Every structure is written in structure tokens, then in C-alpha cells.
């Protein structure tokens, strides 16, 4: 937004009529809407789906952490009730408490349902990002929008999504896979012209 704002301000200083001011302002709004992905319904829906997946995942993790904490508090109360007052003043050491919390969290994470939930979120997120990149690439090719191709490059900078979804992202804008070794990197960089 900021570069567009500066461009608009400099053009407004040069404008000589109200019509020019309106034209500059309309160009500013159009540019901002385009670069914020708000004027393309397909991109906006996919981005909303992606953000919703992230929010639901964060909420699920928050619930899991709250569940772990509540179970630890309940177990702590039960263990204090089972001991007499004199023993409870001494209480278990901090190390024992950390070990109990870690064991309970580990048991919950290793449960079958938790693993499936994480895998389902991973699959949905990766698939949606792949779809998002595909739409970005097709729109950048069709409309020659450099900001969309820059976003594609940033999202798939190391070729991860291109390799993960070759059937979806097989096109001319596919990111180059990163060299695996230092020797390959030196070979690639040797062909890059220096300025």
C-alpha cells in the first residue's frame, strides 16, 4: 500500500484538474485492490479458505493445550487429596511436575486421533496452498501482473509446492529446485552474469 500511496501523492502534486485527481485516485484504489488480492473472487475465496484452515488449526491446538492443562490440574488436586496435610506441604518437586506434564502431553500427542487431526490439517493446508499458487500463476500469466508472479516466487521459493503437486503446478512459472549440494550451487552461480 505504501508504494502506491507515494505514487498517488506524487501524481496528485502534478495534477491540474479535478478530473486528473479523480483519475489518479481511481488508479490508486484499483492498484491497491489488485495487489491485496481483493478484486479477484477466485483468489479471494482460496485465500479465505487458507486463512480459515490456519485459524481452525490454531483453535484446535489451543483446545488441546487447554485440555492438557485441565487434566494436569485435576490430577494434581487428586494427588493432593490422597496425601495427608503434612506430606502435601512438601509436595512433589518441580522436576517431577514437569515430567508429569510432559508425559501427559506426550500421551495426548501420541493418541491416534491427534495424529489424524494433524495429518488432515497438513493435507488441507498444502492442497489449498497448491491451488492458490496455481491460480496466482494463471492470473499472472493472463494479466501480466508482476506482483502476482512475485508472490508465486515467494510462496514457492524453494520449489517445495512444485515438487509436492507436479500435476497441479506444472507450468512455465514453476520455481527452480534449489541445488542439493555446494558443488551444484557453485555450478549454477558460475552461469549467473555479474554486474
Secondary structure, 3 states (H helix, E strand, C coil): CHHHHHHHHHHHHHCCCHHHHHHHHHHHHHHHHHHCCCCCHHHHHHHHHHHHHHHHHHHHHHHHHHHHHHHHHHHHHHHHHHCCHHHHHHCCCHHHHHHHHHHHHHHHHHCHHHHHHHHHHHHHHHHHHHHHHHHHHHHHHHHCCHHHHHHHHHHCCCCHHHHHCCCCCCCCCCCCCCCCCHHHHHHHHHCCCCC
